Amino acid sequence: MFTTHLLSLDERYPLSALDHRFVSIDASGVYVRGRRLSPAGAHSDRVRPESAHLPLTLANYSR
């Protein structure tokens, strides 16, 4: 299993980081500030731009 970090929007995912059968994405650097009713890592994190950046990059590489 290959491990990489969730990247910001201005960083590109290199193909070498995603071209593995299993890739573990460490998002702890992005999802660190929670609140009482919205803790870090909760379902509301999916609406962050960084969360869309990874699957859109994967879709682009698959073309």
Protein Blocks (a to p, Z undefined) as FASTA:
>chain_A
ZZdddddfkbccdfklmmcfbdcddfklmmmcccfklcghiaklmmpmklmmmmmmmmmm
mZZ
